[in-house]
Amino acid sequence: MSADKIHHFVADASPPPPSSLYSHAVQAAGWLYVTGQLPTDPDAPTAAPAEGVGEQAVVCFENLTRILRHAGYGYEDAVFVRIYLSEFDRDFAAFNAIYTRYFPQDSVSLPSRTTVGVARLGRAALVEIDLVCYRQP
């Protein structure tokens, strides 16, 4: 491991599946790259995800929160958010209702964002979210 990078493995966040090898986040020169989080309950990682995109989004954000807290960052440090939706047209508005809990619309410091419709996500999830954060070193 390079001295200028910190790899974060967060014990209370959703564990990587055995077939996937990754850090929950990698920190380098003030940047924090957080791996995409599926709606996997860290206390029951093999359980099926919740039914709706809203419930799944909450679990994704709970996992992101655990990772950010572990690394010493917060949502206010987010500079870019990427969201993957497997049912884009159906779920975009419902997802946004949850998103605004973490990134209020009236905030002057909203991060950049891309929302992508995809054919399929791992574990048959409806949503996956990744983040890039920055804080002055």
C-alpha positions as CSV (number, residue, x, y, z in Angstrom):
1,M,0.0,0.0,0.0
2,S,1.4,3.4,-1.0
3,A,2.1,5.8,1.9
4,D,-0.1,8.5,0.2
5,K,-3.2,6.3,0.0
6,I,-5.4,4.9,2.7
7,H,-7.6,1.9,2.0
8,H,-10.7,1.8,4.2
9,F,-12.3,-1.5,5.1
10,V,-15.3,-0.7,7.2
11,A,-16.4,-3.6,9.5
12,D,-19.9,-2.4,10.0
13,A,-20.6,-1.6,6.3
14,S,-21.9,-4.1,3.8
15,P,-19.2,-6.6,3.1
16,P,-17.9,-7.2,-0.4
17,P,-19.3,-10.4,-2.0
18,P,-16.7,-13.2,-2.1
19,S,-16.4,-12.7,-5.9
20,S,-15.6,-9.0,-5.6
21,L,-12.3,-7.7,-4.3
22,Y,-12.4,-4.0,-3.3
23,S,-11.9,-1.5,-0.5
24,H,-15.0,0.3,0.8
25,A,-13.1,3.5,0.0
26,V,-9.7,4.8,-0.9
27,Q,-8.4,8.1,0.3
28,A,-5.6,10.0,-1.5
29,A,-4.5,13.6,-1.2
30,G,-7.8,14.8,0.3
31,W,-9.9,12.8,-2.1
32,L,-12.2,9.9,-0.9
33,Y,-13.5,7.5,-3.5
34,V,-16.3,5.4,-2.1
35,T,-17.2,2.2,-3.8
36,G,-20.7,1.8,-5.2
37,Q,-23.0,0.6,-2.4
38,L,-25.9,-1.8,-3.1
39,P,-28.9,-2.0,-0.7
40,T,-27.2,-4.9,1.2
41,D,-27.9,-5.0,4.9
42,P,-24.5,-5.5,6.6
43,D,-26.1,-7.5,9.4
44,A,-27.7,-9.9,6.8
45,P,-25.6,-9.7,3.7
46,T,-27.2,-12.7,2.0
47,A,-30.8,-11.5,2.5
48,A,-32.7,-10.2,-0.5
49,P,-32.9,-6.4,-0.8
50,A,-36.0,-4.5,0.3
51,E,-38.9,-4.3,-2.3
52,G,-39.0,-0.7,-3.4
53,V,-36.4,1.8,-4.6
54,G,-37.0,4.1,-1.7
55,E,-36.3,1.4,0.9
56,Q,-33.3,0.3,-1.1
57,A,-31.9,3.8,-1.4
58,V,-32.1,4.3,2.4
59,V,-30.0,1.1,2.9
60,C,-27.5,2.3,0.3
61,F,-27.2,5.7,2.1
62,E,-26.9,4.0,5.5
63,N,-23.9,2.0,4.1
64,L,-22.4,5.2,2.6
65,T,-22.8,7.0,5.9
66,R,-20.9,4.2,7.8
67,I,-18.1,4.4,5.3
68,L,-17.9,8.2,5.4
69,R,-18.0,8.3,9.2
70,H,-15.2,5.7,9.3
71,A,-13.0,7.8,6.9
72,G,-13.8,11.0,8.7
73,Y,-15.8,12.6,5.9
74,G,-19.4,13.7,5.6
75,Y,-22.0,14.3,2.9
76,E,-21.0,18.0,2.9
77,D,-17.6,16.8,1.5
78,A,-19.2,15.1,-1.5
79,V,-18.2,16.6,-4.9
80,F,-19.7,13.9,-7.1
81,V,-22.5,11.3,-6.8
82,R,-23.3,8.6,-9.3
83,I,-26.5,6.7,-9.1
84,Y,-27.5,3.6,-11.1
85,L,-31.1,2.8,-11.4
86,S,-32.3,-0.5,-13.0
87,E,-35.8,0.9,-13.5
88,F,-34.9,4.5,-14.4
89,D,-38.3,5.8,-15.6
90,R,-40.3,4.2,-12.9
91,D,-37.9,5.0,-10.0
92,F,-36.3,8.3,-10.7
93,A,-38.8,10.5,-8.7
94,A,-39.0,8.1,-5.8
95,F,-35.2,7.9,-5.6
96,N,-35.0,11.7,-5.6
97,A,-37.3,11.9,-2.6
98,I,-34.7,9.9,-0.6
99,Y,-31.7,11.7,-2.1
100,T,-32.9,15.1,-0.9
101,R,-32.7,13.8,2.7
102,Y,-28.9,13.6,2.3
103,F,-28.5,16.4,-0.2
104,P,-31.2,19.1,0.4
105,Q,-32.4,20.9,-2.7
106,D,-31.9,24.3,-1.1
107,S,-28.2,23.6,-0.4
108,V,-25.8,25.9,-2.1
109,S,-23.2,23.1,-2.1
110,L,-24.9,20.3,-4.0
111,P,-22.4,17.9,-5.5
112,S,-22.2,17.1,-9.2
113,R,-24.4,14.2,-10.1
114,T,-25.0,11.6,-12.8
115,T,-28.0,9.2,-12.7
116,V,-27.7,6.3,-15.1
117,G,-30.3,3.8,-16.1
118,V,-28.8,0.3,-16.4
119,A,-30.1,-3.0,-17.5
120,R,-29.1,-4.8,-14.4
121,L,-27.4,-4.4,-11.0
122,G,-25.8,-6.9,-8.8
123,R,-28.0,-8.9,-6.3
124,A,-31.1,-7.8,-8.4
125,A,-30.9,-4.4,-6.7
126,L,-32.9,-1.4,-8.0
127,V,-30.2,1.2,-7.0
128,E,-26.5,1.5,-6.5
129,I,-24.7,4.7,-5.3
130,D,-21.1,5.7,-5.3
131,L,-19.4,9.0,-4.1
132,V,-16.3,11.0,-4.6
133,C,-15.5,13.4,-1.7
134,Y,-12.9,16.0,-1.2
135,R,-11.5,17.8,1.8
136,Q,-8.4,20.0,2.0
137,P,-5.6,17.8,3.4
